[in-house]
Amino acid sequence: MTPYARRGVHGQTVETLARRVLSGEIPEGATLDMAALQSELDVSLTALRESLKVLAAKGMVDARQKRGTFVRPRSDWNLLDADVLRWQFSEPSGTDADAALLRNLGEVRDIIEPAAVRLAATRRTDADLEALQAALTAMGQEGGAGDAVKADLTFHRALLAATHNELLERMEMVIESGLAHRDRLVHSAPHSEDPVPSHRAVLDAVRDRDPDAAEHAMRALLDQATRDLDKLSDPSAPGGADRTAEKKDGPSQ
């Protein structure tokens, strides 16, 4: 269950409306039929308006006299808002929009994380190293896809924290939703590459206070992340054909 959905009728209404807007079911420029939505969602007009206030604060809708409440252009949406990111990645995977979001995430990570890990290598504390090691240990333990996702997110969150730059630390909001979505896809697939060695290389360089090695290790890690996604989306990519066969014949024992 998602965070807003845990907030009762109000939260569920926010989630429903947000996903309809993000999916294009309610397109940009469309004026909302408040009476129809109130009846369909079985909520009071007050609850509906309060839910729309949440989306208005995120730049997704607006209200004008004589026009009513309407969907704003995507260029006005706060796409870096944690909820907006999570809602986008909660859409069914495999769509063009989903692939574009993952590409965008990869580009953002390519810009942010190599630079961030250089800072982490020069500023890390013993406490930072302990947090990174704990996440790496958890990553190497047997468990389900959910455990692997949690460990990976914890590692990258700890790396950003080790920069001791509070603005970089907040970039976890941008990275986390998309990284979680990517990880769920990758870790649920058979025979994905072991993530531990690439993460260990990053940690070792940070521990050694070697920013050049840390950046190199992070770029190698991000290259692996790209390969993992390519194998899922392209059967002709290295390892992709094996996965296609497994989908048809079942996993080998």
N, C-alpha and C positions, 0 to 999 in steps of 0.2 A: 504494500500500500504506500502511495506517495505522500509526502509531507502535507500538502494541502488537503488531500482526500481524508486525512486523519482529523480534520477540523470540522467534521460534521457536514451538514447540508451546505453551509457557506463554502467550505473548502472544496467539496465535490462539484459545486456549481462553477467555481473558479477553474478547476481542472478541465471540466467539460468544455467551457467556453474557450479557454486558452487553446486546447487541442484543435477545436474546430477552426479557429482563426489560423493557427500555425499550419494546419494541413491544407488550408485553402478552401475548406468546406464553406466557411464564411469568408468570402474573398475581400481583398483590399478595396476600400471604397464602399462596401455594402453597408446599408443602414439596417440596424437590427430591429426585428419585429418584436418589441418587448412583450406584447400580449401573447404572441405565439410561443415565445421562449418561456414565459412564465407558466403557461399551460403545459407545455411539453415537459419541462423540468420539474413541474409540480412544486414551485417555490413561490413565496410571496414577492410582490413587486419590490419591497424593501430589501429582501435578501438578494434579489437579482441585481438591483442597483449597487448594493454593497460589493457584490462580486465584480461588477464591471469597474468599480473604483480601483480594484486591485490591478486590473488589466490597464486601466488608464494611467496608473502610476508607472507602469512599465512601457508606456508609449504605444500600446497596441490598439487602444480605442480612444475615442474622444466624443464629446457631446456638444451639440450646438442647437440653439433655439431654431425652430422651424425645420431643422434637418433631423434632429434626434441623435441617437448614439450610433456611431459608424466606426468601421475598421480603418485605422490609419495606414498609410503606405509602410511597407516593410522597412524602408530607409529610416523611419521614425522610431522603430521598435528598439528597445534596449536589449540588444542581442547578447550583451555581456552579463545581463542579470542572471543570477544562479537559477532562478525558477524558469526563465525563458529557455535557457540552455537545456535544463532537465526535461522540459516539456518537448523540446525539439527532438531530443534523443530518445524520448519515450514512444515516438512514432514507430510503426513497424519498420524493421530493418530491411535492407535490400532495395529501397527506393532510390531514385536519383537524388532526392533531397538528402537522404541519409548518407549516401556516398559523398555528396558535396560537403556535408558537414564534417565528415571524417577527414576529408582532404584539407579543409580549412583548419581543423584541429591540428593535423600534422604540420601544417605550415606555421601555425602559432607556436607549437612546441619546438620546432626547429629554430625559431627566433629566440624564444625565452629560455629554454632549459639549458642549452650550452653556455649561455652567458651567466645564468643563475648559478650553475655548478662551479663556474670559475670563482664567483664570490664565495660560495660555500667552502671551497677548498682553502681560501685564505682566512675565513672568519669562523669556521666551525669550532664548536666547543666539545668537550668530552661528552656532555649531555646530548649534543646533536649526533655524535658518533654512536652513542648507545641507542638512540631512537632509530637510526638508520640500520644498525645491526639487528635490532629486534625485528624490524620489518623484513629484512633479508632472511632472517632465520624462519620467520613465519611463511615467507614465500617458498622456502625449500621443503616445507612440511607437506605431508599427504593431506589432501582435503578436496572439497568440491570446487567448482568454478567460482562460487561466491567467496570462498576463503582466499583464492588466488587474487581475485579482484580487490578484495579488502587489503591484502598485503601490499599489492602494487600501489594502490592509492596512498597507503600510509607511507611507503618509501618516498614517493614523489612529493608528498606533503612535507615530509621531514627534510627533504633537500631544499625546498623553498624556504622553510623555516631556518635552515642553517645559513642562509644568506644574511639573516638579521637585517633585512630590509622589509619594512612592514608593507610597502606597496607590492613588492614581489610576492610576499607571502599571500596577499589577497588574490594573486593570479591563480591560486588554487581553484577559485570559483570558475574561472574560465576553463581550466584544464580538467578539473575533476569529473564533471558530468560526461564529457566526451570520452575521457580516458576510461571511465567505468563502462560506458557503452562498448567501446572498442575491446576492452578486456573480456567482457561477457561473450562477445563473438569469438574471440581468439581462444580463450581458455575452455570454451565449450566444444571446440573443434578437436578432433583426434590428431595426435602427433604434431602439435604445435611445438615450436622451439622452446627449449628450457630457458626461462627468463632469468634464472639465478646467475649464471656466469656474467652476463652483460651488466647486471645490476651490481654484482660484486666488484667488477672492474671500476665502476663509478665510485663505489664506497672506498675501495683501496686508494684511489687517487685523491679523494677528499681527505682521507685519513693521513696521507703522506704530504698534504698541503701542496699538491702539484696541480696548479690550475690548468696547464697545458694538457697534461694527461687526463684530467677530469673532463675537460671539454672533448677531447678525442674519444674517451670512453662513452660519454653521453651521446655523441653523434653516432657511434657504432650501435648504441642501444636503440636510438630512434630509427636507424636504418633497419634494424631487426623488426621493429614495430611495423614499418612499412612493408617489409617482406611478408610478415604474418598476415596482414590484411590483403596483400596481393594474392596470396595463396587461397584465401577464402573467396575472393571475387573473380579470379581468373584461373580456370582449370589448366591453362597452358603455362602458368607460372611454375617455377621449380617446386615440386611437391603437390602442385594443384591437381595433376592427373590422378595421383594416388588417392587424394581426397574424393575426387569425383567417383572413382571406382568403389571406394568405401561406402559412399552414399548409396550406390546402386546395389552392392553386394553385401554390405554390412562390414563393420570393422574386422580386421584380421585379428586373430588371437595370438 
